[in-house]
């Protein structure tokens, strides 16, 4: 997993398109868009990051350092049905066992032990709002279509950020 995360990071360093930046995001009608927004702004402010996610239903990952184990964790999400229903946690990956990390899969899911990590797949946990508070030591990153985006530099440490997946309605 670390090699995959490193590969995503190398590929994505120059690919981030912040909201309001010049250039095309390549998002048109029927395509998906992942947005990172300030979670506490009333009314909602502009996205801090927008990432085109293609025409297929996207799977996005949130990578972070586990607070106790100090090892990487990836949580995988897909849009809910309908997309306005938020996200659904569909899988989680981690490298070590310890406090706060599962030792088995819940009913209906499957625990898989791979050479370099543990995976729980087949989850279907609704997440109406995915809100994160990136801190320097959590190293939160967003994975979309094989590209990694650093979330910790989008706002002051501890600022709540909401991750949404929406359908594009017009070319941006």
N, C-alpha and C positions, 0 to 999 in steps of 0.2 A: 504494500500500500504506500509506503514512503516513496518508493520509486515512482509510482503513479502520480502521487501528489507533487513530487518534484518535477515530473514531466509536465503536469498541468501548469505548474507555476512558471516554468520556463516558457511555455507556449503562450501564456496569458499575460505576461508582464506588460507587453506593449499593446494588448488588445482591448484594454478597458476603455469604454466610452462613457464618460460622465455625462449626466443630464446637462443639457445646455451647451455641450461642446459642439463644435462645427463638425459636419460630416454626416453621412447617411448611416443609420443603424441597420438598414436593410430589412425593415419590418413593414410588411404590407398586410392587407386584409386576409384573415384566415390564419395568420401566423401567430406564434406565441411570443411574449415578451416577459422577461423577468425584471422586476423593479425592486429597488431598495429605497425605502422612504423613511423620513423621520417619523417615528411612531407616536410622538406626543404632540405634534403640531396641529392646532385647530384653527382654521380648516387645514386639511392636509397640504403640506408644502410640495414643491416639485420633487421628483425623484432625484436621489443623490447618484444613482447608477441605474442605467437601463441596458439590458443585455438581450439581443435577439436570440430566440431559442428555436427557430425553425417552424416547420409546418406540422410535424408530428407532436403528439402530446409529450412535453418535455419531462425529463427527470433531472432534478437539480440536487446537488449535494451541499451540505454545510459541513465544513471541516473545522475542527477546533482541537485544542489541547485539553485533555481531561484534567480537571483541577487537582485530583489526588494522584492519579497514576502518571501524570505528565507524559502521556502518550497520545498520538493522534486518534481521533474518532471522526467517522464520516456518517452523517445521517442523510438518507436519501428520501426525497419528497417528490410527489407528483401532484398536479392540480386536482382538486376535488371535482365532483360532478354535482351540479354545474360548477364551472371554475370559480364563480363568486362564493362558493362554499368554503374557500380557503384551500389548504393543502392537505395531503394525506402522507403520513410517514409510512414508507413501504419497505425500508431496510435500514440496517445500521451495521457499521464495520468498526472493529477496534483491534488493537494489537496485544492487549494485556488484560488479565483478570484483576479485579480489585474492587474497592468500595465504589458503589455506584455503577458498576458495569455488570450486565447480566451474565449469568452462568448457564442459562438455558433460554429457549424460545417460549413465548407465551402460546396458548392454544391457537392452532390455525397457522402458525408460523414455523419456520424451519431453522435450526441451528446448524451452521456449516463451519467446520474447522479446516482452514486452508493452511498452507505451509507458513505464511507470514502474517495471518490475521484470522479473526473470528468474524463470521457474518451471520446476522439474523435476517432472513428474507421472508417475504410473504406476509409482512405486517400490513395492517390496514387501519392505522390510528388517525382519526380525523384531527386536524390542527386548524381550527377556524382562523386564528391569527398567529403567524410565526414572527415573534418579536425576539430579537437578540440584543444583548448589551455587550458589544465587543470591548475587550480590554487588551492592553499590550500582551499580557501573558496568556490570553486565550487563543490568540492568533486565528481568529475567525476568518474563514475564506468561503467564497461561493464558487461552486463548480457547475458550469453550464456547458454542455456540448464539448466536453473535454478541455475547457479553458478555465483557469482559476482566476478569481478576482479577490483582492484583499479588501476585507470589510473594515478592518481596524483603522484605516486612514480616511474613511468617509466622514467621520464626525469625532467630536471629543470623546475620549475614553469613557465608557459607561453610558453613552447616549443610546436610548432605545431605538433600534432600527427594525422596520417591518419588511419582510420579504413577501412579495406577491408575484403571482403568475397570472397574466391577463392575456386576452386575445387582442391582437392589433386590429384596429378598426380603420385606420388610414395610415398612409406612409408618413413616417416621421423623419 
